[in-house]
Amino acid sequence: MRTREHLVAYAPYAGLLVSALLIVRLSVELRTVTGNHAELLERLRSPHAGYMVPTFETETVAGERMTIGEASPGSRQLLLIFDTECPFCRASSAAWKEIAGMIRSRVRGTSVLGLAVDETDGPIRAYRREHGFDFPILRFPQPKLQRLYRATAVPLIVLLDSDGRVLYSRLGVLDEPAAIDSVLAAVGGLEGPGPDARFGAASTQDRDHQGAGTSPAPARQP
């Protein structure tokens, strides 16, 4: 009788323990599902590694005809996608010039191209002069191409192979030496000149973004 009484007395505590274990398990499963959902959304929104972009032809602001998303076998295109009114793009301009210069002088087969989301060429020409960009600057000839390239937030860096397959992408402001080095490494094993030789102080907000599942640095929705 005493044993039965003990079981009856402890039964509510056992129920509470089982309930607590179930809550813990459900919480873990919910976090897993939430994480998987966030990763899936990131892959749907961003030009992640392996994503194929469409090919299109357009003119640079200087009038040169160029093809984006397709190149000669073995070559690559590094797209620097920006909006002339984006403050994060302006904050990244010095780093972009540094990256373009190093690629031009030390990497064969990789073209650096600026790709603006603006609707007219005038502001793009002025922006190019202001920031001293010496690489070709183009814009999306149709709004749908911007969406197909998943350039819904800028500044965005996308490295394409000759077939238009994304090899690397990075979203957000670029002004920290380690982040600049990560872009150079993705392009071809390059390393930057180091923080002492850089253009200025670095921001602590910058984060690398490659493929899916990482947190991008500050960016602007065009």
C-alpha positions in Angstrom: 0.0 0.0 0.0 2.8 2.4 0.9 4.5 1.8 -2.5 1.3 2.5 -4.3 0.8 5.7 -2.3 4.3 6.8 -3.2 3.6 6.2 -6.9 0.4 8.2 -6.7 2.2 11.0 -4.8 5.0 11.3 -7.4 2.8 10.8 -10.5 2.2 14.6 -11.0 6.0 15.3 -10.8 6.7 12.5 -13.4 4.1 14.1 -15.7 5.7 17.5 -15.3 9.2 16.0 -16.1 7.8 14.3 -19.2 6.1 17.5 -20.3 9.4 19.5 -19.8 11.4 17.0 -21.8 8.8 17.2 -24.6 9.0 21.0 -24.6 12.8 20.9 -24.8 12.6 18.5 -27.7 10.0 20.6 -29.5 12.1 23.7 -29.0 15.1 22.1 -30.5 13.1 20.8 -33.5 11.5 24.3 -34.0 15.0 25.9 -34.0 16.1 23.4 -36.6 13.1 24.0 -38.8 13.5 27.7 -38.4 17.1 27.6 -39.4 16.4 25.4 -42.4 13.6 27.8 -43.5 15.9 30.8 -43.2 18.6 29.1 -45.2 16.1 28.2 -47.9 14.9 31.8 -48.1 18.5 33.0 -48.3 19.1 30.6 -51.2 15.9 31.8 -53.0 16.9 35.5 -52.5 20.6 35.5 -53.1 22.8 34.5 -56.1 24.3 31.6 -54.1 27.2 29.5 -55.4 26.0 27.3 -58.2 23.1 29.6 -59.2 22.9 30.2 -63.0 22.3 33.7 -64.2 20.9 34.6 -67.7 23.1 36.0 -70.4 22.3 39.5 -71.8 24.0 42.1 -74.0 24.1 45.8 -73.3 26.3 48.8 -73.7 28.6 50.4 -71.1 28.0 54.1 -70.3 30.9 54.7 -72.7 29.1 53.0 -75.5 31.0 49.7 -75.7 28.9 46.6 -76.4 29.4 43.8 -73.8 27.9 40.5 -72.9 27.2 39.6 -69.3 26.8 36.1 -68.0 28.8 34.5 -70.7 32.5 34.7 -71.6 35.3 32.7 -73.3 36.1 29.3 -71.9 38.1 29.5 -68.7 37.5 33.2 -68.1 35.3 34.8 -65.4 33.4 38.0 -64.7 33.4 39.8 -61.4 30.3 41.9 -61.1 30.2 44.9 -58.8 26.5 45.7 -58.5 25.5 49.1 -57.1 23.0 51.9 -56.9 24.3 55.5 -57.3 22.1 56.6 -54.4 23.2 53.8 -52.0 25.3 55.0 -49.1 26.7 51.5 -48.5 27.8 51.4 -52.2 29.6 54.7 -51.7 31.3 53.4 -48.6 32.5 50.4 -50.6 33.9 52.4 -53.6 37.5 52.6 -52.4 37.6 48.9 -51.7 36.2 48.1 -55.1 38.8 50.3 -56.8 41.5 48.4 -54.8 40.1 45.0 -55.8 39.7 46.0 -59.5 43.3 47.2 -59.6 44.8 44.1 -58.1 42.8 41.8 -60.3 43.8 43.8 -63.4 47.5 43.6 -62.6 47.7 40.1 -61.1 44.9 37.9 -62.4 44.5 36.7 -66.0 41.1 35.9 -67.4 38.9 37.8 -64.9 37.1 40.9 -66.0 35.8 43.4 -63.5 32.5 45.1 -64.5 30.4 47.6 -62.6 26.6 46.9 -63.0 24.3 49.6 -61.9 20.6 49.2 -61.0 19.8 52.8 -62.0 17.4 53.4 -64.8 19.4 56.1 -66.7 23.0 56.5 -67.7 23.5 60.1 -66.5 23.8 59.5 -62.8 26.0 56.4 -63.5 28.5 58.5 -65.6 28.7 61.1 -62.8 29.2 58.4 -60.2 32.0 56.8 -62.2 33.8 60.1 -62.5 33.3 60.9 -58.8 34.7 57.6 -57.6 37.4 57.2 -60.3 36.3 53.8 -61.5 38.4 52.7 -64.5 36.5 49.5 -65.2 33.5 49.2 -67.5 30.2 50.3 -66.1 26.9 49.0 -67.4 23.3 48.9 -66.2 20.5 46.3 -66.4 18.7 47.0 -69.6 15.5 45.5 -68.2 14.2 45.5 -64.6 13.5 41.7 -64.8 17.2 41.0 -65.3 18.0 42.7 -62.0 15.5 40.2 -60.3 16.9 37.3 -62.2 20.4 38.2 -61.0 18.9 38.4 -57.6 20.3 41.9 -57.1 17.5 43.1 -54.9 19.9 44.6 -52.4 23.2 46.3 -52.9 26.2 46.6 -52.8 26.5 43.1 -54.2 29.6 41.3 -55.6 29.1 38.3 -57.8 31.8 36.2 -59.4 30.7 34.2 -62.5 32.4 31.5 -64.5 32.3 31.5 -68.3 28.9 29.8 -68.4 27.2 32.3 -66.0 27.4 30.1 -62.9 27.9 31.9 -59.6 31.2 30.9 -58.0 31.0 33.4 -55.1 28.8 36.3 -53.9 29.0 38.8 -51.2 26.3 41.3 -50.1 26.9 44.4 -48.1 29.3 47.2 -47.4 32.9 46.4 -48.1 35.4 48.4 -46.1 37.2 46.0 -43.8 40.6 44.5 -44.8 39.7 40.9 -43.9 36.5 41.2 -46.1 38.5 42.6 -49.0 41.0 39.8 -48.7 38.1 37.2 -48.8 37.0 38.6 -52.1 40.5 38.6 -53.5 41.0 35.0 -52.3 37.7 33.9 -54.0 38.9 35.5 -57.2 42.2 33.8 -57.4 44.1 33.2 -54.2 45.1 36.9 -54.0 45.8 38.7 -50.7 45.6 42.4 -50.2 48.5 44.7 -49.2 47.5 44.5 -45.5 45.7 47.0 -43.2 48.7 49.4 -43.0 48.6 50.0 -46.7 44.9 50.3 -47.0 42.8 53.4 -47.8 41.6 54.1 -44.3 40.0 52.8 -41.1 37.9 49.7 -41.3 34.4 49.3 -40.1 33.5 46.6 -37.6 30.1 46.0 -39.3 31.4 44.2 -42.4 30.8 40.4 -42.8 31.7 38.0 -45.6 28.9 36.5 -47.5 29.5 33.4 -49.6 26.8 31.0 -50.9 23.9 30.7 -48.4 23.4 30.7 -44.7 25.7 33.6 -43.7 24.7 37.1 -42.4 25.3 39.8 -44.9 26.7 43.2 -44.1 24.6 46.3 -44.2 22.9 46.7 -47.7 20.3 48.8 -49.4 17.1 47.7 -51.1 17.0 49.5 -54.5 
